[in-house]
Amino acid sequence: MSKNTQVKLASRPVGDVKPTDWSIEKNPIPTPSEGEFLIKTIYISLDPAMRGWLNDAKSYIAPVEIGAVMRAGTVGKVMESNNDRFKVGDYVHSYAGVQEYSVSNGKDVYTVDAKLAPLPAYLGTLGMPGFTAYFGLLEVGQPKEGETVLVSGAAGAVGSVVGQVAKIKGCKVIGIAGGPEKCKYIVEELGFDGAIDYKNDNVYKGIKQYCPKGIDVYFDNVGGEILDHALANLRMGARIAICGAISQYNNKENIVGPKNYLSLLVNRAMMKGLVVFDYAKDYGKAAKQMGQWMHEGKLKSKEDVYEGIENFHETYQRLFTGQKMGKLVLKVGEE
């Protein structure tokens, strides 16, 4: 009989996450009760935010408990249903976590259409990363036509969408990414106006070169020194959207924070953090608009898919080594 393979948090990591921080268990497949339905997971979303969810610290969401299934966004298929809203065969997005099967009562679950877009896209451009980019840029960054937008982590799931949406809005867009392949991708395939390779270029000089009049909007996914370089090159009235700081997530101590923060004062600029869950009531609006842009060929979606739930840790590590392009997804079942 089939079992439900689950990846659980075994211990809280200090610094880099180790394979021993997870436990892999095979348990019975759960049975749905009245009002519930059984979901077979097909794709699991791997996101930088997962590292923060492992820390026992105050945040925008409760930490994953020791012994609990690792939290993750998923797309799966309804296999059994005692719920009138969800039928057998429906594809659904939920936060089922890193496991092959789950039971839900429908809370925070919504159906997705595999005919409109490939299922992995609902974990990327048409999912949390895409919504983060959409609301972070448009609501926090508030770009205006002709302005200069700088994006870090520009080849990632969020950054790649930020840059494309900024181009749709008529902005000049410069991306910061790691390595020639990623820089070539964001310029030649996604239409960025320029790219700075933080692994091989001087980032400060690159910003000066590509943003000679300064930065109007900076969308930050990495934090650390790159944030400082952006702060040093702001225009009057600039807006900075703080989405993440992946360069600092595995630091055991001495988190590198902004040293050039007085540039916010001098330039009357604004720096604001964003959490996508705050915009949940408008997800439908964002999905409709981005779906239209995708249909029109203005917005491209790229998913980097790896297979096997047993390969969760190895695949998760790609978030921090940079060995991925676009949205990182783990496939654990068949469509």
C-alpha positions in Angstrom: 0.0 0.0 0.0 1.2 3.5 -0.8 2.6 5.7 2.0 2.7 9.4 2.6 6.3 10.5 2.5 6.8 13.6 4.6 9.8 15.9 5.3 9.7 17.2 8.8 11.8 19.7 10.8 14.1 17.7 13.1 16.1 20.5 14.6 16.4 24.3 14.3 19.4 25.1 12.0 22.2 27.5 13.1 23.6 29.1 10.0 23.4 26.8 6.9 20.7 24.2 7.0 22.1 20.7 7.2 20.6 17.4 6.0 20.3 16.3 9.6 18.0 19.3 10.3 15.3 17.3 8.4 13.7 13.9 9.0 12.0 11.9 6.2 9.1 9.8 7.4 6.7 7.4 5.6 3.3 7.5 7.2 -0.2 6.2 6.2 -2.1 8.3 3.7 -4.6 10.4 5.6 -8.4 9.8 5.2 -10.7 12.9 4.6 -13.5 13.4 7.1 -16.8 15.1 6.4 -16.2 18.4 4.6 -12.6 17.5 3.8 -10.8 16.3 0.7 -7.5 14.4 0.0 -4.9 16.2 -2.1 -2.0 14.4 -3.9 0.9 16.8 -4.1 2.4 17.3 -7.6 4.7 20.3 -7.2 6.3 22.0 -4.2 7.4 25.6 -4.1 10.9 26.3 -2.7 11.3 29.9 -1.6 14.0 31.9 0.3 11.4 32.8 2.9 11.5 29.1 4.1 14.8 29.8 5.9 13.1 32.4 8.0 10.3 30.1 8.9 12.8 27.7 10.5 13.9 30.3 13.2 12.2 30.4 16.5 11.9 34.2 16.4 9.1 36.8 16.0 8.2 37.3 12.4 5.2 37.8 10.2 4.3 34.1 10.5 4.7 31.5 13.2 7.9 29.3 12.9 7.6 25.8 11.7 7.5 23.6 14.9 10.0 20.9 15.6 8.5 17.6 14.3 6.1 19.4 12.0 5.9 18.9 8.2 8.0 21.6 6.5 5.8 24.5 5.4 5.6 25.1 1.6 3.2 26.2 -1.1 2.0 23.3 -3.3 0.0 22.5 -6.3 -1.8 19.1 -6.2 -4.8 17.1 -7.4 -7.9 16.2 -5.5 -8.1 12.4 -5.1 -11.1 12.0 -2.8 -13.6 14.6 -1.7 -16.3 15.1 0.9 -16.5 18.8 0.2 -18.9 20.3 -2.3 -16.5 23.0 -3.4 -13.8 20.7 -4.5 -14.3 17.7 -6.9 -12.1 14.8 -7.6 -9.7 15.7 -10.4 -9.5 19.4 -9.5 -6.1 21.0 -9.4 -5.5 23.1 -6.3 -3.0 25.5 -4.8 -2.5 25.2 -1.0 0.1 25.3 1.7 0.2 21.5 2.1 3.9 21.4 2.9 6.6 19.0 1.9 4.6 15.8 1.8 3.0 13.6 -0.9 -0.5 13.7 0.5 -2.6 16.1 2.7 -6.1 16.6 3.8 -7.8 20.0 3.8 -11.2 21.5 4.7 -10.7 24.1 1.9 -9.3 27.0 4.0 -6.7 28.9 2.0 -7.1 26.5 -0.9 -8.1 27.6 -4.4 -8.5 25.8 -7.7 -6.1 26.4 -10.6 -6.6 25.8 -14.4 -4.0 23.6 -16.0 -5.3 24.7 -19.4 -4.5 28.4 -18.9 -1.0 27.9 -17.7 1.4 25.1 -16.7 0.9 24.0 -13.1 4.4 25.1 -11.9 3.5 28.7 -13.0 0.9 28.8 -10.2 3.9 28.5 -7.7 5.8 31.2 -9.6 4.5 34.0 -11.7 0.9 33.2 -11.0 1.6 32.4 -7.3 3.2 33.9 -4.3 6.5 35.1 -6.0 4.6 36.7 -8.8 2.1 38.4 -6.4 5.1 39.6 -4.3 6.6 41.2 -7.3 3.4 42.7 -8.5 2.4 44.3 -5.2 5.9 45.1 -4.1 6.7 47.0 -7.2 3.4 48.7 -7.9 2.1 49.4 -4.4 5.4 50.0 -2.6 7.8 51.1 -5.4 5.1 53.0 -7.3 7.1 53.3 -10.5 6.4 56.0 -13.0 7.0 56.0 -16.7 10.6 57.0 -17.5 12.0 56.2 -14.1 15.0 54.0 -13.4 14.3 50.7 -11.5 17.1 48.6 -10.0 16.3 45.0 -9.0 18.6 42.6 -7.1 18.1 38.9 -7.4 16.9 39.8 -10.9 17.0 36.3 -12.3 15.0 34.8 -9.5 11.3 34.1 -9.2 10.4 37.5 -7.7 13.1 39.7 -9.3 12.5 38.4 -12.9 8.8 39.4 -12.6 9.6 42.8 -11.0 11.8 43.7 -13.9 9.3 42.7 -16.6 6.4 44.5 -14.9 8.6 47.6 -14.6 9.3 47.4 -18.3 5.6 47.1 -19.0 5.1 50.3 -17.0 7.6 52.1 -19.2 10.7 52.2 -16.9 14.3 51.7 -17.5 15.3 48.5 -15.7 18.6 47.3 -14.5 19.1 43.9 -12.9 21.7 42.6 -10.5 22.3 38.8 -10.9 25.0 36.2 -10.3 27.0 35.0 -13.3 27.1 35.7 -17.1 24.4 33.2 -17.9 21.8 34.9 -15.6 22.8 38.4 -16.8 22.4 37.3 -20.4 19.0 35.8 -19.6 17.5 38.9 -18.0 18.7 41.2 -20.8 18.2 39.0 -23.9 15.1 37.0 -22.8 13.3 39.3 -20.3 14.1 42.6 -21.8 16.1 44.3 -19.0 18.0 47.3 -20.2 21.2 46.2 -18.4 22.7 43.7 -16.0 25.3 43.8 -13.3 27.1 40.6 -12.4 27.7 40.7 -8.7 30.0 37.7 -8.9 32.4 39.3 -11.4 31.6 43.0 -11.6 32.1 45.9 -9.1 28.4 46.5 -8.2 28.9 50.1 -7.1 30.6 51.0 -10.4 28.0 49.1 -12.3 25.2 51.0 -10.7 27.0 54.3 -11.5 27.4 53.1 -15.1 23.8 52.0 -15.7 22.0 54.5 -13.4 24.0 57.7 -14.0 21.2 59.9 -12.8 20.5 57.6 -9.8 17.9 55.1 -8.8 14.2 56.0 -8.5 13.0 52.5 -7.4 15.1 49.8 -5.8 13.6 46.4 -5.3 15.7 44.5 -2.8 15.8 40.7 -2.5 19.3 40.3 -1.2 20.2 42.9 1.5 23.8 43.2 2.7 26.4 45.3 0.7 24.3 45.5 -2.4 21.6 47.3 -0.5 24.3 49.8 0.7 25.4 50.3 -2.8 21.9 51.1 -3.9 21.4 53.5 -1.0 24.5 55.4 -2.1 22.9 56.0 -5.5 19.4 57.2 -4.8 17.6 60.0 -6.6 15.5 62.5 -4.8 12.2 60.9 -3.7 13.4 57.4 -4.3 11.4 54.4 -3.1 13.0 51.1 -1.8 10.9 47.9 -1.4 12.5 45.5 1.0 11.3 42.0 -0.1 14.1 39.9 1.3 17.8 39.6 2.3 18.9 36.2 1.1 22.6 37.2 1.5 22.0 37.3 5.3 19.6 34.4 6.0 22.3 31.9 7.0 24.5 34.3 9.0 24.9 33.0 12.5 25.7 36.5 13.9 26.7 40.0 12.8 23.9 40.5 10.3 25.1 43.1 7.7 22.6 46.0 7.8 22.5 49.3 5.9 25.3 51.7 6.7 24.2 54.3 4.1 20.7 54.8 5.6 21.2 58.6 5.9 20.8 58.7 2.1 17.1 58.2 2.9 17.2 61.5 4.7 19.2 63.4 2.2 17.1 62.2 -0.7 13.8 62.3 1.1 13.5 58.7 0.1 11.3 55.9 1.5 12.3 52.3 2.5 9.4 50.0 3.2 9.2 46.2 3.9 6.6 44.1 2.3 4.9 40.8 3.0 2.7 39.4 0.2 0.1 38.0 2.6 -1.0 41.6 3.4 -2.4 41.9 -0.2 -4.3 38.5 -0.1 -7.6 40.1 -0.8 -6.3 41.4 -4.2 -4.6 38.2 -5.4 -7.3 37.7 -7.9 -6.7 41.1 -9.4 -3.0 40.5 -9.7 -3.5 37.0 -11.2 -5.9 38.4 -13.8 -3.6 41.2 -14.9 -0.5 39.0 -15.0 -2.3 36.3 -16.8 -3.3 38.8 -19.5 0.3 40.0 -19.8 1.4 36.4 -20.2 -1.2 35.8 -22.9 -0.1 39.0 -24.7 3.6 37.8 -24.6 4.7 40.7 -22.3 5.4 38.6 -19.3 7.5 35.4 -19.3 7.4 32.7 -16.7 10.3 30.4 -16.0 10.3 27.5 -13.6 13.4 25.4 -12.7 11.9 22.0 -11.9 13.7 19.2 -10.1 12.3 15.8 -9.1 11.9 13.6 -6.0 10.8 14.4 -2.5 13.8 12.6 -1.3 15.9 15.3 -3.0 14.2 18.1 -1.0 17.3 19.2 0.9 19.6 19.2 -2.1 17.1 21.1 -4.2 16.4 23.6 -1.3 20.1 24.4 -1.1 20.0 25.7 -4.7 18.2 28.8 -3.3 21.5 29.7 -1.6 24.1 28.5 -4.0 22.4 30.2 -7.0 22.2 27.0 -9.0 18.8 27.7 -10.4 17.1 30.0 -12.9 13.7 31.6 -12.2 11.3 29.8 -9.9 12.6 26.7 -8.0 10.1 23.9 -7.9 10.3 20.3 -6.7 8.1 17.7 -8.6 6.9 14.9 -6.4 3.9 13.5 -8.3 2.4 13.0 -11.7 -0.2 15.3 -13.2 
